[in-house]
Amino acid sequence: VQLQASGGGLVQTGGSLRLSCATSGFTFRFADMGWYRQIPGKQREPVARITAGGTSNYADSAKGRFTISRDNGKNTVYLQMNSLKPEDTAVYYCYLGNYLGNYQGQGTLVTVSS
């Protein structure tokens, strides 16, 4: 299983970023996927999840601002993040299955400046 996240960077408050997670090594179209974020020294915080059937769920902090999507033809899951806030600053990881599990990518750093 390989998960390669990308798209992080430095953005000002109110800005947008689109994270991508390219995957391989499993049957993507049958997999539930998601994103969590983590600040060093703190616990993982789930952000968004999308089932194999396309149903999405969001943390309260992400509702109305973030959108998770998937492209089964490209084995890729995305996280569109709008109206970013300084408190969104974290390393973002895509994961397969459960955010507390063992299948996640290397993370991509998102920094939102005030």
C-alpha positions in Angstrom: 0.0 0.0 0.0 1.3 3.4 -1.0 -0.2 6.8 -0.4 1.5 9.9 -1.7 0.1 13.2 -0.5 0.9 16.5 -2.1 -0.3 20.0 -2.5 0.5 21.6 0.8 2.1 24.9 1.2 2.0 28.4 2.7 -1.2 30.4 2.2 -2.7 33.4 3.8 -5.8 33.4 5.9 -8.8 33.1 3.6 -6.9 31.3 0.9 -7.3 27.9 -0.7 -5.3 24.8 -1.2 -6.1 21.5 -2.9 -4.4 18.4 -1.5 -4.0 15.3 -3.6 -3.2 11.7 -2.6 -2.1 9.3 -5.2 -2.4 5.7 -4.2 -1.4 2.2 -5.3 -1.1 -1.3 -4.0 -4.8 -1.9 -3.3 -8.2 -1.7 -5.1 -8.9 1.9 -4.7 -12.5 1.9 -5.9 -13.5 -0.4 -3.1 -11.7 1.6 -0.4 -12.9 4.1 2.1 -10.4 7.0 2.1 -9.9 10.1 4.2 -7.7 12.9 5.5 -6.6 13.6 9.0 -4.2 16.3 10.3 -1.8 16.4 13.0 0.2 19.0 14.9 3.5 17.7 16.3 2.9 16.5 19.8 -0.9 16.3 19.4 -3.2 13.6 18.4 -4.5 12.9 15.0 -7.6 14.9 14.1 -9.9 13.5 11.5 -10.8 16.0 8.8 -12.9 14.3 6.1 -13.7 10.9 4.9 -15.2 9.5 1.7 -16.6 6.0 1.4 -16.1 3.7 -1.6 -19.7 4.6 -2.6 -18.9 8.3 -2.5 -20.5 9.3 0.8 -18.5 12.0 2.5 -18.3 13.1 6.2 -16.5 16.0 7.7 -15.3 17.2 11.1 -17.2 20.2 12.4 -14.1 22.3 11.8 -14.1 21.4 8.1 -17.8 21.6 7.3 -18.7 24.2 4.7 -15.0 24.9 3.9 -13.4 21.6 2.9 -14.5 19.2 0.2 -13.3 15.7 -0.2 -13.5 13.9 -3.5 -12.1 10.9 -5.3 -11.2 9.9 -8.8 -11.4 6.2 -9.1 -9.9 6.3 -12.6 -6.8 7.9 -11.2 -6.7 6.1 -7.8 -6.6 9.6 -6.2 -8.4 11.3 -3.4 -8.5 15.1 -3.0 -9.2 17.6 -0.3 -10.2 21.1 -1.5 -9.7 23.5 1.4 -11.2 27.0 1.2 -11.4 29.9 3.6 -8.3 28.6 5.4 -7.6 29.8 8.9 -4.4 29.8 11.0 -5.9 27.0 13.1 -5.9 24.8 10.0 -2.1 24.8 10.1 -0.9 21.1 10.4 0.6 18.2 8.5 -2.2 16.6 6.5 -2.2 12.9 5.9 -4.4 10.8 3.6 -5.4 7.4 4.9 -6.9 4.2 3.8 -9.7 2.8 5.9 -9.5 4.3 9.4 -7.6 7.4 10.5 -6.3 5.5 13.5 -5.0 2.7 11.3 -1.6 2.0 9.8 -2.2 3.1 6.2 -1.4 6.7 5.6 0.9 8.7 3.4 3.9 10.7 4.4 1.9 13.9 5.0 2.0 17.3 3.4 2.4 20.5 5.5 -0.2 23.2 5.3 0.7 26.5 6.9 -1.9 29.3 7.1 -0.5 32.7 8.0 -2.5 35.3 9.7 
